[in-house]
């Protein structure tokens, strides 16, 4: 089983490549790479999966779901949305387009998180680094 370690507040945390999501017949194993994005709806969280897998609903807040997902892959972009950066096909202005065609708005207070999650080549706001070229 592949796992990734990340240090958070000085404590090393291991993030698994799979999670188990409650379904009608028990807990179903899901690869974190199949999670496209999360959507908050009051105290529920919709987990939108890759196209053929639909979506799952869990009765816990999105912020609690995010605690169990790798923060290098999952970025909060809005009060109501968190995305898996592996599924992003376009980042333009205040919008993100996912590989399933869904477009999600980026909240003002989350804009910096989004910009930090991606390598932006050709960005107008880039900080010039000393270089030998």
Secondary structure, DSSP 8 states (H G I E B T S, - for coil): --EEEEEETTEEEEEESEEEEEETTEEEEEEGGGEEEEEEETTEEEEEESGGG-EEEESS-HHHHHHTS-TTTEEEEETTEEEEGGGEEEEETTEEEETTS-EEE--GGGHHHHHHHS--TT-TT--------
